[in-house]
Amino acid sequence: DEKSIHIITNLCRFIARNKNLIHADFSHTGLNEQMLWYFGRTMRRTQSLRSLHLSGNPGITLRLKQYLVT
């Protein structure tokens, strides 16, 4: 829903701008595919974040996994 996307967008902004955050765990939090793509784009842009755990979310797809690994 739109409220959830707004929350995820703000969270991603926080992650992207935070220079000290190196680890985040959002495993088993019910994130859908669209939300996970937001996290994926953020992960690829941030310089401090070294690990982002997203396992156990219903939106995990093979395409998303490939995007995050490359």
N, C-alpha and C positions, 0 to 999 in steps of 0.2 A: 504494500500500500504506500501511498505518497508520504505519510508521516514517517514510516520506517526508512524510506529512501532519504528523507531529509536528515534523519538521525545519522545514518551511515555516511552521508556526504559530509556532515560536520565532523564526525569522528575521523574520517579520512583526511580532512583538512588539518585536524589536530596532529595526526600521525605524520603527515607530510611536512609540517612546519616545526615539529619537535626535533631538536638536534641531539637530544639525549636518550630518546627512546630506542632501545636496541632489540626488544623482544615484546611481542604481543600474542596473546592466546585467546582466540575466539572460537575454539573448538566446541562443538555441540551446542551452538547458540541459535539454531534454527534459521541460519542465513540462507536466502534463496540465491539463485544463479545471478540475478542482476546485482544484488548486494555484494556478492563475491567478486564480480567484475570490477566494482568500485575499489575494493580492497586490492585486487590484482594490479590495477593501474597505479594505485598509491604506492604499493610495494616496489614497483619498477622505477618510480621517480625519487623515492626518499633515499637519502645517503646514510642515515644513521641506523635505520631499521635493518637488522640482520636476519631475523626470523619472525615469521607470521604463521601461527598455527590456525588452520581452518578446518581440520578434519572433523568428520561427524556431522557436517551440515548438509541438508538435503539438496543444495544447489551445486554441489561439486560435480563437475562433468569432466570428461576426458579432455575436451578442448580447453577448458579452464586450466587444468593441470599442465597441459603442454605450454600454454601461454606463460604460466608462472615459472616454469623451469627454464625456458629459453631467454 
